[in-house]
Structures are given as C-alpha cells and as structure tokens.
Amino acid sequence: MYERGSKIPFTAALTLLTVGFAYELWRHLPSAGDFWTFWAAARALHANLDPYVSANLTRVALPPKAPGSFLSPLAVAEILEPLGALPFRIARLIWLAISLGLSGALVPLLLRQGGIPWHWRSALTGTALLLAFQPYNITLWLGQTDVVVVVAIATGWFLMDRGRPYLGGLVLSMAAFDIHFLPAFGLYFLVSAAKAERRAALLGLVTGLAVIGAACLAYPTDVIQWIFVTLPHAQASAIEPWDTLSVLQATSELLGVHAGRIVTALLDLAVIGVAIPIWRRGGSPDRDLAVCAVVALATTTFGYNQDYLLLVLAFPFLARQWRLGESRSWISAMAFSLAAGYGLAELTGGPVAPNHALFLLGSPLLALVVMRSLPSLRTESSRIAWRWATIWMLATIIGYALLTAVQKEIG
C-alpha cells in the first residue's frame, strides 16, 4: 500500500514523464535517424544491390537526406526487406510499433527475473524507469535494433531459466543483430558448456547463428564486402568521433591509438579473467546475465549511446540483491545509476543538443520522484543511495554543461 499522499507525486511524475517521452518521440518521428539507413539497405537488397556500398543506398533512397553507412549484418536488411517496399513514413511507424511492442514485453520479463511480483505499481514503476533511461529513448528516436537485441537476450535467458535451454539459446542468437556484443555472450556459453546441462543452450545458439549465417550467405559478395571492407573501416573510424562510447575510444583519445589499444587489450583480459571464474562457480542465472551485459559493454570496441540499453539486463540481479539485503546502499545506488542516471553519454563525451536538456535531465529527476514515492524504498540504507544518486545527477548536469560549452567553443 502507498502511504497517504504518496500516490499524488507518483501519478504526477509518471504523467509528466510519459508526456515528455511521447512529445520527444513524436518530435523525432519525422527525422530519418538510423532507420533511414536500414530502410535504404532493405530497398537496395530488394533491388539486388550491395547495401554496403553507400552509392547504392543513395540510389534507392529518396530525400530527406542521404543515408549513412550500413554496418549491421546482412540479416537485418533481409528481415526488414518487406518494410523496404513501403514508403519511408509508413515503414518508420511500423518499426516503431514493433519496438514499442517488444518494450512492453521487456518490462515484465525483467521484473519476473528479478523476483518482483507483477502488479500495477511495479509495472508502472518499471515502465517509468525504462522511459527515463536515455539509451532507450535514443534507440527509439533513431529506429535502432537494440530493443530487438535486448528483448531477444532477456527472452532467451528467461527460457533457459525455465528449463528450455535449447530454445533459449536459439532465441538469444538474435543478439547477432548487434554483432559486436555477441562475443561476450558466446564466451559465456562456451564456458558454461563445460557443465553437461548447459550444452543444449550452446547448441541452440549455434543453430540460430547457423540459420542467420546461411541466410546471409545467399549474398556472398555482399558478406565479403561487409567483413573485409565495411567492418574494418567502421572500426578504424570508431576511435575518432566523440560520440562513440567504448574503452578503446576513451583510451585512444587519452593515450594515443597504439598505447590505447595496448591498455584496452589488458583491460579486456582483466575483465574476462574476472568473469570466467564467476561463470564457472555457477549461481543465479540473473547474476550470469548481469556479468555478460557488463563484459559485453566493457570489451566492445565499437559502441554508441543506444547500445548501452544492454545495461537494463543487469536489473534482475540488482533487484534480487536488494530483496536479499545484500549491500543495499551500493546496489540501490547502482540500480538508480543504471535506470535513471543517463549521464553516461554526457560524462563520456556525447553532449546532446541544448534544446533536449529539459527532457533528458528532467526524466531522471522524475524517475527519482517515482522511486521516492514507494514506501518500501524509504529505508535508512536507501537514503544513502539517494545521496549517491544526487551526486550522480549533479555530475550529469555539470558534465552536460561543461561539454556543451566546450563543443560550442570548438564549433
């Protein structure tokens, strides 16, 4: 039950957050975003043209703007080929509806895995926190594939946890749509396959990847172009722009390209060296999933803001730790940082346009009000977490202001 009067700020915060989210989503809907490139790639494939050649994308796509480079596996263009036959605006609306529908499945999956009973309060709070997480907003605005990837991973893990390892691995193979995240999950499957009961999951993953690979091999020259030209070029350019978010990009900016690569390799080995013993010891599936998500983000050499949607997969582990009373002050601080502290982009070099500041900085604050409205979180340990959350928010705002100012000076 809510305490007296707590329902008013909860409802008000959720209403404001939903209105702000809907407004920003509607405002970005007409813009092409990354989906413009996906749509153009699907049209190029339908016309038997190589989608990895930028000139082919420009040839089949009409204004408002020239599409960017298509970097995803060919299977993405194949799956979206029916949308490529439609006008862009209609295709964009359909893809948005698919992403929102999958998002509706993500919240109950994460709550169930976290051991949180499903009722209207937990559903609304989970939805509010997802809306307040900036990588989720960016994913929808750009029309990216990250929602599909995260839901596939969450569903696969749910199936494995419910005694359907082969089917779970098969569904999880759709993580290959973001190919640079797959190695971390593949490593987990290889390590866990040492236990006989988990080999079925590895077999399911391999089967799914084989199907995806076979579909791509229907266009062998396009696949060769992607592997030997597109990906190496994308990787080489990924350590230059300020809007990429990876350890490799950060260390290269600080130490130079060659020293940055050496330091990144050492950090990757250290992260993997910590992860493998955790996986081998066995334990809760949600803990293994959280470690996989962190390893994927820590070791990727090619990631953007929207890719950090993967962090929501750590929520079930954090929720269970909270319920078990394990290090509540730190766990709650981490949970808030992952769910609402979207300062990720601002503090790592990706300042957003100043006219987005009110919504992007307001969403975490509104999420804080929502969480504060839950009596179960009003404990002494949670008050410590709110202090950490406040520090995070101040760092976000200051980082946003400083980086925006620097960007203006450079511009």
N, C-alpha and C positions, 0 to 999 in steps of 0.2 A: 504493500500500500504506500502511496505517496503521503508525505507529511502535509499538513494543512497549508495551502497556498503554494505548494511546490509545483502543482500542475500548471499554474499560470505561466511562470517563466519557461517551463518545459515546452508548453504549446507555442508560446510566443517565439522562442528561439527556433524551434523546428519550422514554424511557419515562415519566419524571416529567411532562414537558411534555404528552405525549399523554393521560395520566391526568387531569392538571389541566384540560386543554382539554375532555375528554369530560365530566368532572364539571360544569364550569361550563355547558357546553352542555345537559346533561341537566337541570340545576337551572333553567335559563331556559326550557326547553321548554314547561312548562305555562302560563307567563305569556303574555299576549296579544301584547305588543310591537306593532310597526308592522304585522305581518302581519294582526293583528286588523282593522285599518282596510282593508287590501287585500281581505281576505275579505268584510268587510261591503260594500265598494264593489262587489265582484263579485256579491253577492247582490242589492244594490239594482238593479244594471243588469239582472240576470235578471228582476227584478220590474218592469222598465220605469220605475224611479225614478231621478232625478238623483243620482248618487253624490257630487256636490259640495255637496249640501245636507246638513248634519250631521244634521238631524232624520230624513232618510231612512235614514241609516246606523243610527241608534239604533232605528229602526222595524223593521229587518230583522235586527239583530244581538241576540243574547242575552247575558246575563252570561257572563264575569266582570266586564266593565267596558264603559262606553260607548266606542265607537271615536273616534279622533281625526279631524281633518280630512283628507280625501283630497286630496292635492296633485299626484299623478302624472298623466301624460297618460292619457286615457280608454282607450288601447290596453292599458294594464296591467290594468285591470278587465276588459276584453274577453278578454284571454288567460287570466286567472285565473277566468273565469266558470264553467268546469267544476268548479273547486275550491270555488267558492261554493255549489254544490249539495250539497256534502258536509258532515258535521259538522266543527266547527272543529278538533278534535284530529286527525282523520284528514287534513284539508287541511293542517294545520301540519306533520305528519310527511312528507307527500308533497312539500311545498315545501322542507323541509329536505333530503330525499333528493336533490331536483333540484339544490339549491345545493351539496351536498357532491359530487355527480357532476360538476358543472361545475368545482368546485375541483380535482378530480382531473385535469381536462384542462388547467387553468391552469398547473400546475407544469411539465409537460413543454414546454408552449408557450413559457414564459419561459426555461427552460433552453436550449431549442433556439435561440431567437432570440439568446440571449447567447453562443452558441458553446460551451456546456458539454456534454461528452459525457453521454449518458444511461446511467447505471448505478445500482446500488442505493444507493451512497453519496451521489451527487448528488441522487437522488430523495428520500432520507430527509432530507438537509440542507435541500433546498428546501422540503419539507413542514414541517419543524420551524420554519423561518423564517416561513413563512406562518401557522402556528398561533400564533407568538409576536407577530404583528403585530396590535395591538389593534383597529384598524378592521375587520379581517377577523372577529375574534371578535364585535364589536358587530353587524356585518352579519348574521351567523347568528343571534345572540340575538334580534335584532329582527325577523328574517324579511324584511329589506330586499331590494331588487332590485339592489344594487351588484355582487354576484357575476355576475349575468347581464350587466350592462353591461360590466364589466371583461373578462370572457371574450369577449364579442362584439367588443370593440375589439382584444384580443390576437389573436383568430382572424382578424379582417379584415386586420390588419397582416401576419400570417403568410401569408395568401393573396396579398396584394399583393406581398410579398417573393418569393413563389414563382411570379410571372408570371401571377397570376389577378386583375388589378386590378378588373375589374367585379364579380366575385363577392366580392372583399374589401370593396369599398365597400358592396355590398348587405348583407353581414353586419354591417358596422360601423354601419349605420343603426339597429341596435337600441340604440345608445347614447342614442337619443332617449327611452328609458325614464327617464333622468335628464336632463331637458330642459335644465337649467342648465349641463351640461357640453358639450353639443353644439356651441355656437358656436365654441369653440376648435378642435375638430376640423374643423368646417365651414370655418373660416378657413384651416386648413392645406390642405384640399382645393382651395379656391379659388386659393390662392397657387401650389400645386404644379401646378394645371391649366394654368398657362402653358406647361408642357412637354407636348408632344403625347402622350407615352407615359403620362402620368398622368391624362389626361382621362377615360379609361374608369373609373377609380376614382371620380371625381366623379359620373359618370353612374350608377354603381351606387349611390352614396349617395343621390342624388336619387330614383332609382327606389324604393329602400327607404323613404325618407321619404314618398314619394307614396302608397305602399301603406298605410303606417301612418296617414297623414292621411286617406286615403279611408275606412279602417275607422272612424276617429273621427267622420267626418262623417255616419255613419249615425245619429248622435245630435246634430244641430246645436245644439239648445238647451243641451245639456249642455256642448258645446265652448264656446259663448258664455259660459256661466256660469264656466267654468274660466279663460278668457282675460281677461274683463273684471271678474270679482269675486274668484275664488279666488286666482289668482296675485298680483294687486296687494295683496290683504290679507295674503297669506303673506309677500311681500317687505317690506311695511311693518312686520310684526311680527318679521321675521328679524333686525333690527338691535337688538332689545331683549333677548331671552333670553341668559343667559350661556352656553348650550350650543351656540350656533351658532358655526361656525368659518370666518369669512371676513374678508378685509381690510376690507370695508365695515363689518362689525360691530365690529372692533377699532378702526378709526379713528373711528367714530361714538361709541364709548364714551370715547375719549381726547379728541376734539376737538369733539364735538357733531355733530348729524345733518348740518347743512348743510356745515360745514367738512370733515367726514368724507367726504361724497360728492365734494367737490372733490378732496381728496387722493387718494381711491380712483380717480377718473377719470384723474388724472395718472399714478398708478402703473400703471393698466391700459394706458394709452397707451405708457408706457415699456417694459412687459413685451412688448407686441405689437410695438413698434418694434425690440426686440432679436430677437424670434422670427422675424419675416418674413425678414430677411437670412440667418438660419441656414437656413431652409427653402429659400430661393431659391438658395443656394450649392450645394445638393444634398449628398449624402453618404449615410451609412448609414441605412437605414430605422429601426433601433433608436434612433438619435440623434433623428430626427424625432419618433418616438413619445414619447420621454422629454420632449422640449420641449413637445409637445402636452399631456402629462399635467400638467406644471408650469404651463403657461399656463392650462389649464382650472381648476386649483385657485387660481391667483393672481388670476384675473379673475372668478371666480364671486362673486355677491353673496348666495348662498343655499346654504350647505353645512353639513353636520353631520359628526360624527366618522366615521361609517361611510363617508362619501363619499371620505375620504382613502385608501380602498383603491386608488384610482386610482394612487397612488404606486408600486405594485408594477410598473407598466408602465415605470418608469424602470430596472428591474433589468437588462434585456438590455444597455442602453447601458453601465451601470456595470460589468457583468461583462466586456464586451469591452474597456473601457478598462483594467480590471485586467489582463487577459491580454496586452494590448499594452504594459503597463508605463507607461501614461500617468498621471502624478501619483498613484501608488498610495496614498500616505498619505492624501490627501484623498478619493480615490474610495472607498477602503475605509471611511473614516470615514462618508462619506455613505451608503454601502450599508448599513452597520450601523445608522445612524440611521433609515433608511427601513424596514429589515426588522424591527428589534427595539426601536428607541427610540420606543416608542409614547407617550412623554411628550408627544407632540403635543397630546393633549386636556388633560393636566394643566397644561401650560405656557401654554395659550391660553384657559383659563377653563372647563374642563369636568371638575371633580374627580368621581371616581366614588365610590360608596358605600364606606365604610371596610372593610366585610366582603369586598370584592373585592380589596383591596390585595395580599394574599399572592399570589394567582394573577396579577394584572395586572402587578405588579412582579417576580414570580418568573419569568414567561415570558421576558422579555428576558435575564435573568441565565442562565437555562438555555440560551437560544439562543447566548449568548456562550460557554458551555462547549462546546456543539456545534461552533461555529466554531473554537474553540481546539484542538479535537481533530483538526483537519485539518492534517497536516504541511505541505501546500502553502501554508498561510497563516502559517506560522511564519517570517516573514522580518523583517528589520530594519524595513522600511517598514510592515509590518503591526503591529509593536509600537507604532509611533507612532499607528496607527489605534486600537489598543486604549486608548491614553491618552485619545484624543478620545472614544471610546465610554464610558470610565469617567466622564469629565466629564459626558457626556450623561446617564448613568444617575444620577449624583449630583444633577444639576439636576432630573431627573424626580422623584426621591424627595423632594427638598426642596420642589419646586413642589407636589407632591401634598400633602405635609404642611401647607404654608402655606395652600394654597387650601381644603383640607378644614377647617382651623381657622377660616379666615375665614367659610366657609359656615356653620359651627356658630354662630359669633358673630352672624352676620346672622339665622340662624334663631331 
